[in-house]
Amino acid sequence: MDIQIIEHIKEKLQVVINCRQIDDEIMRLKYHIEMFDKKLQAKKDKE
C-alpha cells in the first residue's frame, strides 16, 4: 500500500491512497481520516 500526500495547505490535507485491494483495514483508515477531518472542521467553525 502506498500513501502519498499530494498537497498540504493549512486548511486542507489531501491524501491519496493507492492499494491493490480494499480491505477492512483500508476502510477503517479512511473512516478515521474522515472523522479527524470533521473534528478539525468543527473546531474551525467554532472560532
Secondary structure as the mmCIF struct_conf table of DSSP 4:
data_model
#
loop_
_struct_conf.conf_type_id
_struct_conf.id
_struct_conf.beg_label_comp_id
_struct_conf.beg_label_asym_id
_struct_conf.beg_label_seq_id
_struct_conf.end_label_comp_id
_struct_conf.end_label_asym_id
_struct_conf.end_label_seq_id
STRN STRN1 ASP A 2 HIS A 8
BEND BEND1 LYS A 10 GLU A 11
STRN STRN2 LEU A 13 ASN A 18
BEND BEND2 ARG A 20 GLN A 21
HELX_RH_AL_P HELX_RH_AL_P1 ASP A 24 LYS A 46
#
